Amino acid sequence: MMSSATKGKTLRRGIFLALLTAMALLLNSFDMALTLPFPAFRIGLSHILTVTALFTLGREEALFVVFFKVILTALFWGKIASPSFVIAVAGNGAAIIFLTAGFKRLSLIPLSIGGAFFNNLGQILVVYCFFIPRKELLWYFFLMLSGGVLTGVAIGVLAGIIIRRIKHAALDL
């Protein structure tokens, strides 16, 4: 039987996880709307919350945030059975594998840059293998990488600020 302190901690973690997931969904939708004129370019704002979940809660919770963000965004935008959903799953899947494997070894900014790299790599591989098998995509991949480095730095910095504030708040998560 769980003590009331353990139940309280479990409840706080669950609420915090739900909030991170909801905010990731909102940031992802905002990111999609912001980059609507450029559908293949995304800033990746929701990964701020993925990294935050990873460093404050753990691997499984970060995976939860990514999984539900991708599914709920696709449902919300009506893209659950579209190529963009498959591409999003591949990119986010590759990113979360890298993030969960490297978060104990890398600091936030290199981790975020690597997450952006693997997100782009997962996306480009799926596009190449299933939709547009053309070597010209390699040029596009390098363009994506340059944007990914910039956004990876920004995401690492912003996630670091949030993580420090959460730890400063002394939340017993």
N, CA and C of each residue as an Amber inpcrd file, in Angstrom:
protein
   519
   0.8370000  -1.1790000   0.0000000   0.0000000   0.0000000   0.0000000
   0.8850000   1.2470000   0.0000000   0.5080000   2.2180000  -0.7970000
   1.2940000   3.4540000  -0.9340000   0.9970000   4.3990000   0.2200000
   2.0560000   5.0600000   0.6870000   1.8580000   6.0790000   1.7110000
   1.2700000   7.3200000   1.0540000   0.7410000   8.2000000   1.8790000
   0.1500000   9.4210000   1.3160000   1.2270000  10.3040000   0.6830000
   2.4530000  10.2760000   1.2100000   3.5480000  11.0460000   0.6040000
   3.8810000  10.4970000  -0.7830000   3.9020000   9.1750000  -0.9190000
   4.1800000   8.5450000  -2.2150000   3.0550000   8.8290000  -3.1950000
   1.8030000   8.7660000  -2.7190000   0.6580000   9.0770000  -3.5770000
   0.7180000  10.5270000  -4.0470000   1.0900000  11.4310000  -3.1250000
   1.1940000  12.8490000  -3.4740000   2.2710000  13.0890000  -4.5140000
   3.4010000  12.4230000  -4.3510000   4.4900000  12.5770000  -5.3190000
   4.0810000  12.0170000  -6.6770000   3.4290000  10.8680000  -6.6860000
   2.9590000  10.2670000  -7.9330000   1.9600000  11.1830000  -8.6270000
   1.0690000  11.7810000  -7.8510000   0.0860000  12.7050000  -8.4130000
   0.7670000  13.9490000  -8.9860000   1.7230000  14.5230000  -8.2620000
   2.4530000  15.7020000  -8.7590000   3.1980000  15.3850000 -10.0550000
   3.8480000  14.2210000 -10.1050000   4.5570000  13.8150000 -11.3190000
   3.5860000  13.6510000 -12.4930000   2.4430000  13.0480000 -12.2250000
   1.4390000  12.8450000 -13.2750000   0.8840000  14.1570000 -13.7960000
   0.6030000  15.0770000 -12.8860000   0.0900000  16.3850000 -13.2970000
   1.1490000  17.1450000 -14.0880000   2.3890000  17.1030000 -13.6080000
   3.4780000  17.7840000 -14.3040000   3.6850000  17.1820000 -15.6970000
   3.6100000  15.8630000 -15.8040000   3.7500000  15.1890000 -17.0970000
   2.6170000  15.5950000 -18.0370000   1.4060000  15.6620000 -17.5340000
   0.2670000  16.0840000 -18.3550000   0.4420000  17.5260000 -18.8230000
   0.9380000  18.3970000 -17.9380000   1.1710000  19.7900000 -18.3240000
   2.2590000  19.9030000 -19.3810000   3.3490000  19.1600000 -19.2100000
   4.4180000  19.1760000 -20.2210000   3.8980000  18.6940000 -21.5710000
   3.0890000  17.6450000 -21.5550000   2.5280000  17.0990000 -22.7960000
   1.5850000  18.1000000 -23.4560000   0.7280000  18.7280000 -22.6640000
  -0.2060000  19.7230000 -23.2090000   0.5530000  20.9180000 -23.7790000
   1.5790000  21.3720000 -23.0560000   2.3740000  22.4970000 -23.5640000
   3.1410000  22.1070000 -24.8210000   3.6260000  20.8710000 -24.8910000
   4.3190000  20.4000000 -26.1030000   3.3620000  20.3890000 -27.2880000
   2.1410000  19.9560000 -27.0560000   1.1270000  19.9600000 -28.1140000
   0.8470000  21.3860000 -28.5790000   0.7140000  22.3010000 -27.6430000
   0.4650000  23.6970000 -28.0040000   1.6540000  24.3040000 -28.7570000
   2.8630000  24.0700000 -28.2600000   4.0440000  24.6060000 -28.9430000
   4.2190000  23.9990000 -30.3280000   3.9210000  22.7140000 -30.4630000
   4.0260000  22.0730000 -31.7690000   3.0040000  22.6570000 -32.7360000
   1.8010000  22.8820000 -32.2660000   0.7690000  23.4870000 -33.1200000
   1.1350000  24.9220000 -33.4790000   1.6700000  25.6620000 -32.5160000
   2.1270000  27.0270000 -32.7800000   3.2520000  27.0230000 -33.8090000
   4.1630000  26.0850000 -33.6470000   5.2880000  25.9320000 -34.5750000
   4.7770000  25.6410000 -35.9810000   3.7800000  24.7590000 -36.0880000
   3.2090000  24.4350000 -37.4020000   2.5490000  25.6640000 -38.0190000
   1.8030000  26.4080000 -37.2200000   1.1280000  27.6010000 -37.7320000
   2.1340000  28.6820000 -38.1070000   3.1760000  28.8240000 -37.3010000
   4.1960000  29.8370000 -37.5380000   4.9520000  29.5760000 -38.8360000
   5.1910000  28.3180000 -39.1220000   5.9720000  27.9560000 -40.3130000
   5.0840000  27.4880000 -41.4650000   3.8100000  27.8010000 -41.4220000
   2.8680000  27.3770000 -42.4650000   3.3250000  27.7470000 -43.8760000
   3.8820000  28.9470000 -44.1000000   4.3550000  29.2600000 -45.4570000
   5.5310000  28.3800000 -45.8950000   6.2120000  27.7600000 -44.9350000
   7.3590000  26.8980000 -45.2240000   7.1070000  25.5340000 -44.5860000
   6.2640000  24.6930000 -45.1760000   5.7920000  23.4690000 -44.5160000
   6.8900000  22.4670000 -44.1570000   8.0200000  22.5230000 -44.8180000
   9.0710000  21.5540000 -44.5160000  10.0280000  22.0530000 -43.4360000
   9.8520000  23.2770000 -42.9820000  10.7380000  23.8400000 -41.9660000
   9.9840000  23.9750000 -40.6500000  10.5370000  23.4280000 -39.5990000
   9.9540000  23.5790000 -38.2680000  11.0480000  24.0050000 -37.3060000
  10.7030000  24.8280000 -36.3770000  11.6540000  25.2790000 -35.3740000
  11.9030000  24.1730000 -34.3490000  10.8600000  23.4310000 -34.0120000
  11.0010000  22.3540000 -33.0340000  10.7970000  22.8220000 -31.6090000
   9.9600000  23.8310000 -31.4370000   9.7300000  24.4040000 -30.1140000
   9.2870000  23.3750000 -29.0760000   8.5250000  22.3920000 -29.5020000
   8.0090000  21.4030000 -28.5440000   9.1160000  20.5650000 -27.9230000
  10.2700000  20.5240000 -28.5720000  11.3720000  19.7380000 -28.0080000
  11.9410000  20.3760000 -26.7440000  11.6230000  21.6490000 -26.5050000
  11.9740000  22.2710000 -25.2260000  11.3400000  21.4610000 -24.1000000
  10.0840000  21.0550000 -24.3050000   9.3670000  20.3070000 -23.2790000
   9.8290000  18.8640000 -23.2050000  10.2510000  18.3050000 -24.3420000
  10.7990000  16.9480000 -24.3410000  12.0650000  16.8990000 -23.4950000
  12.9550000  17.8460000 -23.7270000  14.2100000  17.8950000 -22.9750000
  13.9290000  18.1880000 -21.5020000  12.9770000  19.0550000 -21.2390000
  12.5940000  19.3460000 -19.8550000  12.0810000  18.0920000 -19.1700000
  11.2230000  17.3460000 -19.8400000  10.7070000  16.0940000 -19.2670000
  11.8440000  15.1080000 -19.0150000  12.7620000  15.0270000 -19.9460000
  13.8880000  14.1080000 -19.8280000  14.7330000  14.4230000 -18.5920000
  15.0460000  15.6920000 -18.3830000  15.9320000  16.0680000 -17.2810000
  15.2220000  16.2030000 -15.9370000  13.9100000  16.3660000 -15.9280000
  13.2070000  16.5130000 -14.6500000  12.4680000  15.2510000 -14.2240000
  12.0200000  14.4560000 -15.1880000  11.2240000  13.2730000 -14.8630000
  11.9030000  11.9620000 -15.2490000  12.4860000  11.9030000 -16.4410000
  13.1560000  10.6850000 -16.8670000  12.8540000  10.2960000 -18.2970000
  13.4610000   9.1850000 -18.7030000  13.3600000   8.7140000 -20.0910000
  11.9350000   8.3470000 -20.5000000  11.2810000   7.5480000 -19.6860000
   9.9360000   7.0740000 -20.0520000   8.9670000   8.2450000 -20.1860000
   9.0930000   9.2070000 -19.2930000   8.2000000  10.3550000 -19.3360000
   8.4660000  11.2260000 -20.5640000   9.7400000  11.3720000 -20.9490000
  10.0640000  12.1190000 -22.1720000   9.4890000  11.4150000 -23.3960000
   9.5820000  10.0930000 -23.4050000   8.9900000   9.3140000 -24.4910000
   7.4730000   9.5140000 -24.5270000   6.8420000   9.5460000 -23.3710000
   5.4070000   9.7940000 -23.2600000   5.0530000  11.1420000 -23.8920000
   5.8110000  12.1790000 -23.5400000   5.5470000  13.5210000 -24.0660000
   5.6380000  13.5170000 -25.5900000   6.6990000  12.9260000 -26.1260000
   6.8830000  12.8960000 -27.5810000   5.7760000  12.0910000 -28.2560000
   5.4870000  10.9110000 -27.7310000   4.4790000  10.0450000 -28.3410000
   3.1220000  10.7430000 -28.4090000   2.6770000  11.2810000 -27.2890000
   1.3580000  11.9100000 -27.2830000   1.3390000  13.2280000 -28.0430000
   2.4550000  13.9390000 -28.0590000   2.5300000  15.1670000 -28.8510000
   2.3260000  14.8480000 -30.3300000   3.0090000  13.8280000 -30.8210000
   2.9170000  13.4700000 -32.2430000   1.5050000  12.9820000 -32.5810000
   0.9790000  12.0830000 -31.7710000  -0.3630000  11.5360000 -32.0320000
  -1.4430000  12.6170000 -31.9530000  -1.4270000  13.3990000 -30.8710000
  -2.4670000  14.4090000 -30.6830000  -2.3620000  15.5430000 -31.6990000
  -1.1520000  15.9180000 -32.0770000  -0.9960000  16.9460000 -33.1090000
  -1.5700000  16.4490000 -34.4340000  -1.2730000  15.2030000 -34.7770000
  -1.8040000  14.6420000 -36.0360000  -3.3320000  14.5720000 -36.0010000
  -3.8880000  14.2000000 -34.8690000  -5.3520000  14.1650000 -34.7500000
  -5.9360000  15.5740000 -34.8340000  -5.3200000  16.4970000 -34.1290000
  -5.8010000  17.8760000 -34.0930000  -5.7820000  18.5240000 -35.4700000
  -4.7180000  18.3040000 -36.2320000  -4.5620000  18.9090000 -37.5470000
  -5.1040000  18.0280000 -38.6750000  -5.6730000  16.8740000 -38.3430000
  -6.2540000  15.9920000 -39.3540000  -5.2290000  15.3360000 -40.2620000
  -4.0700000  14.9680000 -39.7040000  -3.0050000  14.3950000 -40.5240000
  -2.6030000  13.0000000 -40.0630000  -3.4760000  12.3140000 -39.3790000
  -3.1150000  11.0160000 -38.7970000  -2.8150000   9.9660000 -39.8640000
  -3.4060000  10.0680000 -41.0390000  -3.1700000   9.0740000 -42.0960000
  -2.4260000   9.7020000 -43.2720000  -1.5440000  10.6360000 -42.9710000
  -0.8650000  11.3480000 -44.0500000   0.6340000  11.0700000 -44.0380000
   1.3070000  11.3650000 -45.1310000   2.7700000  11.2270000 -45.1570000
   3.4470000  12.0810000 -44.0860000   2.8880000  13.2560000 -43.7940000
   3.5240000  14.1170000 -42.7890000   3.5100000  13.4650000 -41.4040000
   2.5070000  12.6350000 -41.1200000   2.4700000  11.9090000 -39.8480000
   3.5950000  10.8780000 -39.7910000   3.7880000  10.1500000 -40.8670000
   4.8560000   9.1450000 -40.9300000   6.2180000   9.8230000 -40.7840000
   6.3770000  10.9630000 -41.4460000   7.6230000  11.7150000 -41.3660000
   7.8440000  12.2300000 -39.9430000   6.7920000  12.7200000 -39.3050000
   6.8950000  13.2120000 -37.9220000   7.2540000  12.0880000 -36.9600000
   6.6530000  10.9260000 -37.1460000   6.9750000   9.7790000 -36.2880000
   8.4460000   9.3970000 -36.4440000   8.9150000   9.3590000 -37.6830000
  10.3170000   8.9890000 -37.9310000  11.2720000  10.0010000 -37.3190000
  11.0140000  11.2780000 -37.5380000  11.8950000  12.3130000 -37.0040000
  11.8930000  12.3510000 -35.4920000  10.7120000  12.3590000 -34.9080000
  10.6130000  12.3950000 -33.4510000  11.1320000  11.1140000 -32.8210000
  10.9020000   9.9950000 -33.4930000  11.4130000   8.7130000 -32.9840000
  12.9280000   8.6880000 -32.9550000  13.5590000   9.1490000 -34.0350000
  15.0220000   9.1860000 -34.0790000  15.5660000  10.1590000 -33.0350000
  14.8960000  11.3000000 -32.8830000  15.3480000  12.2950000 -31.9070000
  15.2510000  11.7620000 -30.4840000  14.1380000  11.1110000 -30.1380000
  13.9740000  10.6490000 -28.7590000  14.9200000   9.4990000 -28.4460000
  15.2380000   8.6840000 -29.4340000  16.2390000   7.6210000 -29.2080000
  17.5880000   8.2610000 -28.8750000  17.9860000   9.2670000 -29.6490000
  19.2470000   9.9470000 -29.3640000  19.2040000  10.6440000 -28.0100000
  18.1270000  11.3790000 -27.7520000  18.0350000  12.1370000 -26.5020000
  18.0970000  11.2300000 -25.2780000  17.3550000  10.1320000 -25.3090000
  17.3410000   9.2470000 -24.1400000  18.6490000   8.4910000 -23.9860000
  19.3410000   8.2420000 -25.0950000  20.6300000   7.5550000 -25.0140000
  21.7340000   8.5010000 -24.5490000  21.6410000   9.7740000 -24.8920000
  22.7410000  10.6920000 -24.6360000  22.5740000  11.6540000 -23.4880000
  21.4160000  11.6640000 -22.8280000  21.1880000  12.7370000 -21.8690000
  22.0460000  12.6510000 -20.6160000  22.5970000  11.5170000 -20.2940000
  23.4950000  11.4080000 -19.1380000  24.9320000  11.7720000 -19.5120000
  25.2250000  11.7800000 -20.8200000  26.6000000  12.0000000 -21.2810000
  26.8530000  13.3970000 -21.8420000  25.8170000  14.0670000 -22.2920000
  25.9810000  15.3560000 -22.9660000  25.2910000  16.4690000 -22.1870000
  25.8130000  17.6700000 -22.3300000  25.1340000  18.8160000 -21.7420000
  23.9690000  19.2110000 -22.6560000  23.1720000  20.1510000 -22.2100000
  21.9210000  20.4760000 -22.8980000  22.0840000  20.9260000 -24.3520000
  23.0210000  21.8080000 -24.6170000  23.1210000  22.3460000 -25.9790000
  23.6030000  21.2970000 -26.9740000  24.6880000  20.5520000 -26.7090000
  25.0500000  19.4880000 -27.6610000  23.9570000  18.4260000 -27.7870000
  23.2800000  18.1440000 -26.6880000  22.1850000  17.1700000 -26.7270000
  21.0560000  17.6700000 -27.6330000  20.7080000  18.9440000 -27.4990000
  19.6380000  19.5100000 -28.3230000  20.0230000  19.5810000 -29.7960000
  21.2740000  19.9290000 -30.0690000  21.7450000  19.9500000 -31.4620000
  21.7010000  18.5330000 -32.0370000  22.1460000  17.5530000 -31.2580000
  22.0870000  16.1600000 -31.7080000  20.6550000  15.6990000 -31.9220000
  19.7480000  16.1190000 -31.0440000  18.3340000  15.7800000 -31.2180000
  17.7870000  16.3450000 -32.5240000  18.1560000  17.5890000 -32.8300000
  17.7260000  18.2020000 -34.0940000  18.3110000  17.4470000 -35.2880000
  19.6000000  17.0750000 -35.1780000  20.2470000  16.3190000 -36.2550000
  19.5050000  15.0080000 -36.5100000  19.2400000  14.2440000 -35.4430000
  18.5870000  12.9540000 -35.6400000  17.1340000  13.0960000 -36.0630000
  16.4720000  14.1510000 -35.6290000  15.1140000  14.4170000 -36.1050000
  15.1460000  14.6330000 -37.6100000  16.0600000  15.4810000 -38.0680000
  16.1900000  15.7430000 -39.5060000  16.5930000  14.4860000 -40.2720000
  17.5180000  13.7130000 -39.7090000  17.9630000  12.4840000 -40.3660000
  16.8110000  11.4860000 -40.4980000  16.0430000  11.3010000 -39.4310000
  14.8920000  10.3910000 -39.4900000  13.8890000  10.8250000 -40.5360000
  13.6300000  12.1170000 -40.5930000  12.6840000  12.6390000 -41.5810000
  13.1830000  12.4340000 -42.9980000  14.4190000  12.7820000 -43.2460000
  14.9450000  12.7140000 -44.6140000  15.0510000  11.2690000 -45.0870000
  15.3990000  10.3560000 -44.1750000  15.4720000   8.9430000 -44.5550000
  14.1020000   8.3940000 -44.9380000  13.0770000   8.7430000 -44.1930000
  11.7230000   8.2720000 -44.5280000  11.2530000   8.8780000 -45.8420000
  11.5080000  10.1610000 -46.0280000  11.1160000  10.8030000 -47.2890000
  11.8220000  10.1270000 -48.4530000  13.1340000   9.8900000 -48.2980000
  13.9050000   9.2610000 -49.3690000  13.4400000   7.8240000 -49.6370000
  13.2550000   7.0420000 -48.5860000  12.9180000   5.6130000 -48.7520000
  11.4890000   5.3660000 -49.2070000  10.5530000   6.2290000 -48.8220000
   9.1450000   5.9320000 -49.0810000   8.4190000   6.9070000 -50.0020000
   8.9610000   8.1070000 -50.1680000   8.1940000   9.0930000 -50.9180000
   8.9380000   9.6850000 -52.1160000  10.1660000  10.1420000 -51.9180000
  10.9040000  10.8160000 -52.9880000  12.3340000  10.2760000 -53.0130000
  12.5670000   9.1640000 -53.6950000  13.9180000   8.5850000 -53.7080000
  14.8560000   9.3120000 -54.6790000  15.2460000  10.5130000 -54.3040000
  16.1290000  11.3170000 -55.1610000  17.3190000  11.8010000 -54.3440000
  18.4990000  11.7000000 -54.9210000  19.7110000  12.0990000 -54.2030000
  19.7790000  13.6050000 -53.9580000  18.9550000  14.3740000 -54.6550000
  18.9160000  15.8230000 -54.4310000  18.4470000  16.1610000 -53.0200000
  17.7960000  15.2180000 -52.3640000  17.3600000  15.4390000 -50.9840000
  18.5410000  15.6770000 -50.0460000  19.7160000  15.2100000 -50.4400000
  20.8990000  15.4270000 -49.6190000  21.1690000  16.9200000 -49.4440000
  20.9610000  17.7130000 -50.4820000  21.1340000  19.1610000 -50.3720000
  20.1170000  19.7390000 -49.3950000  18.9260000  19.2480000 -49.4940000
  17.8870000  19.7170000 -48.5760000  18.2260000  19.3460000 -47.1330000
  18.8010000  18.1600000 -46.9590000  19.2090000  17.7070000 -45.6270000
  20.2410000  18.6660000 -45.0330000  21.2080000  19.1010000 -45.8280000
  22.2060000  20.0500000 -45.3290000  21.5810000  21.3890000 -44.9750000
  20.5740000  21.8060000 -45.7110000  19.8440000  23.0220000 -45.3700000
  19.1090000  22.8400000 -44.0400000  18.4820000  21.6850000 -43.8830000
  17.7920000  21.3770000 -42.6250000  18.7740000  21.3720000 -41.4550000
  19.9650000  20.8390000 -41.6850000  20.9720000  20.7730000 -40.6150000
  21.4080000  22.1490000 -40.1430000  21.5660000  23.0760000 -41.0740000
  21.9810000  24.4160000 -40.6540000  20.9190000  25.0570000 -39.7730000
  19.6640000  24.8940000 -40.1360000  18.5790000  25.3900000 -39.2800000
  18.4980000  24.6170000 -37.9840000  18.7680000  23.3050000 -38.0510000
  18.7140000  22.4630000 -36.8610000  19.7620000  22.8240000 -35.8300000
  20.9360000  23.2280000 -36.2790000  21.9830000  23.6420000 -35.3350000
  21.5340000  24.9000000 -34.5910000  21.0150000  25.8640000 -35.3300000
  20.5540000  27.1080000 -34.7000000  19.4070000  26.8590000 -33.7260000
  18.4200000  26.1050000 -34.1600000  17.2910000  25.8410000 -33.2670000
  17.6960000  24.9200000 -32.1300000  18.6380000  24.0110000 -32.3680000
  19.1240000  23.1390000 -31.2970000  19.7750000  23.9300000 -30.1810000
  20.5610000  24.9410000 -30.5430000  21.1710000  25.8020000 -29.5240000
  20.0780000  26.5320000 -28.7440000  19.1330000  27.1250000 -29.4490000
  18.0580000  27.8660000 -28.7830000  17.2340000  26.9530000 -27.8630000
  16.9250000  25.7680000 -28.3270000  16.1430000  24.8270000 -27.5230000
  16.9280000  24.4100000 -26.2820000  18.2170000  24.1600000 -26.4370000
  19.0450000  23.8030000 -25.2880000  19.0890000  24.9130000 -24.2500000
  19.2380000  26.1510000 -24.7090000  19.2830000  27.2930000 -23.7890000
  17.9450000  27.4510000 -23.0700000  16.8580000  27.4390000 -23.8230000
  15.5310000  27.6180000 -23.2120000  15.1800000  26.4700000 -22.2660000
  15.4860000  25.2430000 -22.6680000  15.2200000  24.0980000 -21.7830000
  16.0450000  24.2190000 -20.5080000  17.2780000  24.6920000 -20.6150000
  18.1260000  24.8750000 -19.4330000  17.5300000  25.8740000 -18.4620000
  16.9930000  26.9680000 -18.9750000  16.3480000  27.9750000 -18.1200000
  15.1560000  27.3640000 -17.3950000  14.3290000  26.6290000 -18.1330000
  13.1380000  26.0140000 -17.5340000  13.5350000  24.9750000 -16.4910000
  14.5000000  24.1330000 -16.8100000  14.9360000  23.0780000 -15.8860000
  15.4900000  23.6920000 -14.6030000  16.3020000  24.7400000 -14.7300000
  16.8360000  25.4040000 -13.5280000  15.7140000  25.9950000 -12.6810000
  14.7210000  26.5730000 -13.3120000  13.6030000  27.1690000 -12.5520000
  12.7830000  26.0800000 -11.8530000  12.5980000  24.9600000 -12.5170000
  11.8560000  23.8610000 -11.8950000  12.6260000  23.3360000 -10.6940000
  13.9350000  23.1590000 -10.8500000  14.7540000  22.6690000  -9.7330000
  14.8280000  23.7000000  -8.6200000  14.8460000  24.9880000  -8.9770000
  14.8720000  26.0600000  -7.9840000  13.5580000  26.0960000  -7.2010000
  12.4800000  25.7570000  -7.8550000  11.1750000  25.7480000  -7.1880000
  11.0660000  24.6100000  -6.1820000  12.0420000  23.7190000  -6.2120000
  12.1160000  22.5820000  -5.2700000  10.8460000  21.7390000  -5.3020000
  10.3640000  21.4970000  -6.5070000   9.2210000  20.6050000  -6.6640000
   9.6890000  19.1770000  -6.3730000   8.9690000  18.4930000  -5.5710000
   9.3290000  17.1070000  -5.2460000   8.7220000  16.1920000  -6.3040000
   9.4340000  16.1080000  -7.4410000   8.9550000  15.2850000  -8.5440000
   9.6710000  13.9770000  -8.4620000
